[in-house]
Amino acid sequence: MTIPTVTLNDGNSIPQLGYGVFKVPPADTERTVSEALEIGYRHIDTAAIYGNEEGVGAAIAKSGIARDELFITTKLWNDRHDGDEPNAAIAESLEKLGLEHVDLYLVHWPTPGKDNYVHAFAKLIELRDAGLTRSIGVSNFLAEHLERVVNETGVTPAVDQIELHPAYQQRETVAWAADHGIRIESWGPLGQGKYDLFGTPAVADAAAAHGKTPAQVVLGWHLQKGTIVFPKSVRAERLRENLDVFDFTLTDAEIAAIDGLDPLDGSGRVGTHPNEFD
């Protein structure tokens, strides 16, 4: 199976669908990532704070897959923004992953109360230039944070990884990113099971029409809108299901119906607000 790729603003390509290991227990990570790679995933998204980079690295080493066929993302945690801490942090992540470089390194949260995210991103520019990561980006940044990073460093992040699902579509941030060539990655693309997404007529009706599961329909919605997405599961059958989303196309009306699930008042957020997390 060929997973579509999208081109980032630095010229590098990223598989549009990958496997995210957020909340995958460290003891299970090697097994689940190995299964994902066997099934056909080539894009793995982890983070230092997840505590499972070693498992990801072990699975990569066992896979026998050529390094240039893989796309590996990890992230800089909130307490490593200052001084030269980003240099030490990426060195630790690379050691755990068993890699000489990652494909994408992200500032995990803006932590605006500490006012050090611009410095953190400036250090990521140095890490990219040193060859320790091919691309750099951010996560959980709102338009105001993105604008400041671009204005103060002169470098535009390649991606912004944000909470994004039908009930919380972050239209302002998505629009700002699109205007500046920043690709959006969705975390929690299925709403983390915190509301009855799959029971909504917009999703259920489209699933019935296309002979797909509600989860596949929502993933298809993300993909058709150009979002990079990496659903998380620890079950091989669900990993296969999440990858089986390239043989149908939602109609414009179906896309519009799912778009309409966002109440637009911010009440659909199921995670933490970036301005409230330091």
C-alpha positions in Angstrom: 0.0 0.0 0.0 1.3 3.5 -0.9 0.5 6.1 1.7 0.2 9.6 0.1 2.9 12.2 1.0 2.7 15.9 1.3 5.5 18.4 0.7 6.5 20.6 3.5 7.6 24.2 3.1 11.3 23.2 3.4 11.0 20.8 0.4 10.9 17.6 2.5 8.1 15.1 2.2 6.0 13.5 5.0 3.6 10.6 4.8 0.1 12.0 5.3 -0.9 9.1 7.6 1.2 7.7 10.4 1.2 6.0 13.7 1.1 8.0 16.9 2.3 6.5 20.2 0.9 9.0 22.6 -0.3 7.0 25.7 1.1 3.7 24.4 2.7 2.2 27.4 6.5 1.9 27.2 6.3 -1.9 27.7 4.0 -2.2 24.7 5.6 0.3 22.3 8.2 -2.0 20.7 5.4 -4.5 19.8 2.9 -2.0 18.6 5.4 0.0 16.5 6.8 -3.3 15.0 3.2 -4.3 14.1 2.6 -0.9 12.5 5.8 -1.1 10.4 4.9 -4.7 9.3 1.4 -3.5 8.3 2.9 -0.7 6.2 3.2 2.4 8.3 6.4 4.4 7.7 5.6 7.6 9.8 6.0 7.3 13.6 5.2 10.2 15.9 6.6 10.1 19.5 7.8 12.6 22.0 10.3 12.7 24.9 7.5 13.1 27.4 5.7 10.0 26.2 8.5 7.9 27.8 8.5 5.4 24.9 11.2 6.6 22.5 13.3 3.5 23.4 10.5 1.2 22.3 10.2 3.1 19.0 13.9 2.8 18.5 13.9 -0.9 19.3 11.2 -1.5 16.7 13.0 0.5 14.1 16.2 -1.4 14.7 14.4 -4.8 14.4 12.4 -3.8 11.3 15.3 -3.9 8.8 13.6 -1.1 7.0 16.0 1.4 5.3 16.3 4.6 7.3 15.4 6.8 4.3 12.0 4.9 4.1 11.0 6.0 7.6 9.7 9.4 8.9 10.3 9.8 12.6 9.0 12.7 14.7 9.8 13.5 18.3 9.3 16.6 20.4 11.0 19.0 22.9 9.3 19.0 26.3 8.3 22.2 28.1 11.1 22.2 30.7 13.9 22.1 28.0 13.2 25.4 26.3 15.9 27.6 27.9 19.6 28.0 27.2 21.2 25.0 25.4 18.7 22.6 26.8 17.2 21.8 23.4 20.7 20.6 22.3 20.8 18.2 25.3 17.2 17.1 24.8 17.5 16.1 21.2 20.8 14.3 21.9 18.9 12.2 24.6 16.0 11.5 22.2 18.4 10.4 19.4 20.2 8.1 21.8 16.9 6.5 22.9 15.7 6.2 19.3 19.0 4.8 18.1 19.1 7.4 15.3 21.6 9.9 14.0 18.8 12.3 13.1 15.0 12.6 13.3 12.9 13.7 10.3 10.9 16.2 12.3 11.5 17.9 15.7 8.8 19.9 17.3 8.5 22.4 20.2 5.8 20.4 22.1 3.9 23.3 23.7 4.3 27.1 23.5 4.2 27.5 27.3 3.4 31.2 26.9 3.5 31.9 30.7 7.3 31.2 30.5 7.7 33.3 27.4 10.5 31.1 26.0 9.0 29.4 23.0 10.7 31.8 20.5 14.1 30.9 22.0 13.2 27.2 21.9 12.3 27.4 18.2 15.4 29.4 17.4 17.4 26.6 18.9 15.6 24.1 16.7 16.8 26.1 13.7 20.3 25.5 14.9 19.6 21.8 15.4 18.2 21.6 11.8 21.3 23.3 10.5 23.5 20.9 12.4 21.8 17.9 10.7 20.1 16.5 13.8 16.7 17.0 12.3 15.6 17.4 8.7 12.5 19.5 9.4 11.4 21.6 12.4 8.0 22.7 13.6 5.8 23.3 16.6 2.9 21.7 18.4 -0.2 23.2 20.1 0.7 26.7 18.8 -2.2 29.1 18.1 -2.0 31.7 15.4 -0.7 34.3 17.8 2.2 32.0 18.7 3.0 31.2 15.1 3.0 34.8 14.1 5.5 35.7 16.8 7.8 32.8 16.0 7.9 33.7 12.3 8.3 37.4 12.9 11.1 37.0 15.5 13.1 34.2 14.0 12.5 34.7 10.3 11.8 31.0 9.9 8.4 29.5 9.3 7.7 26.1 11.0 7.1 23.3 8.6 4.2 22.0 10.6 1.9 22.8 13.6 0.6 19.7 15.3 -2.7 20.6 17.0 -5.8 19.1 18.6 -8.1 18.8 15.6 -11.2 16.8 15.1 -14.8 17.4 13.8 -16.0 19.1 17.0 -12.9 21.3 17.3 -11.5 22.4 13.9 -9.3 25.4 15.0 -10.3 27.4 11.9 -8.3 30.5 12.8 -5.1 28.6 13.4 -5.6 26.4 10.3 -6.3 29.5 8.2 -3.2 31.3 9.4 -1.1 28.2 8.9 -2.4 27.7 5.3 -1.7 31.4 4.5 2.0 30.9 5.6 2.6 27.4 4.1 2.5 25.6 7.4 1.1 22.1 7.2 -1.4 21.0 10.0 -1.0 17.7 11.8 -3.9 16.5 13.8 -3.6 14.9 17.2 -6.7 13.3 18.7 -8.2 13.1 15.2 -11.1 11.0 16.4 -11.8 13.1 19.5 -10.1 10.6 21.8 -13.5 9.0 22.4 -14.6 11.9 24.6 -17.8 12.6 22.8 -20.1 10.6 20.5 -18.5 11.5 17.3 -19.3 8.2 15.6 -23.0 8.4 16.5 -23.6 11.7 14.7 -25.6 11.4 11.5 -22.9 13.2 9.5 -20.4 10.5 10.3 -22.7 7.5 10.6 -24.5 8.2 7.3 -21.3 8.6 5.4 -20.0 5.4 6.9 -23.1 3.5 5.7 -22.9 5.1 2.3 -19.3 4.1 1.7 -19.2 0.7 3.5 -16.6 2.1 6.0 -16.4 2.4 9.7 -17.1 5.7 11.3 -13.5 6.0 12.3 -12.4 5.5 8.7 -14.8 8.2 7.6 -13.4 10.7 10.0 -9.8 9.8 9.0 -10.9 10.3 5.4 -12.3 13.7 6.2 -9.0 14.7 7.7 -7.0 13.4 4.7 -9.3 15.1 2.1 -8.8 18.4 3.9 -5.0 18.0 3.6 -4.4 17.3 7.2 -1.5 15.0 8.3 -3.0 12.5 10.7 -1.7 9.7 13.0 -4.4 7.8 14.9 -3.2 5.8 17.9 -4.1 2.2 18.7 -2.5 -0.8 20.4 -4.5 -3.4 18.4 -3.2 -4.7 15.1 -6.7 -5.0 13.6 -7.3 -1.3 14.3 -4.0 -0.4 12.9 -5.0 -2.1 9.7 -8.4 -0.5 9.7 -6.9 3.0 10.1 -4.7 2.4 7.1 -7.6 1.2 4.9 -8.8 4.7 4.1 -7.6 5.4 0.6 -10.2 3.6 -1.4 -13.1 6.0 -1.0 -13.9 9.7 -1.4 -16.3 11.7 0.6 -18.7 13.9 -1.3 -18.7 17.6 -0.9 -22.0 17.3 1.0 -20.5 14.7 3.3 -17.5 16.9 4.0 -19.7 19.9 4.7 -21.9 17.9 7.1 -18.8 16.8 9.1 -17.5 20.4 9.0 -20.8 21.4 10.6 -20.1 19.4 13.7 -17.9 22.2 15.1 -19.9 24.4 17.5 -17.4 27.2 16.7 -17.4 28.5 20.3 -14.4 26.4 21.5 -16.6 24.0 23.5 -15.5 21.1 21.4 -11.9 21.1 22.7 -11.2 17.9 24.7 -7.5 18.7 25.5 -5.8 21.5 27.3 -5.8 25.1 26.0 -2.3 26.0 24.9 -2.4 29.3 26.8 -3.2 27.5 30.0 -0.4 24.9 30.0 3.1 25.7 31.0 
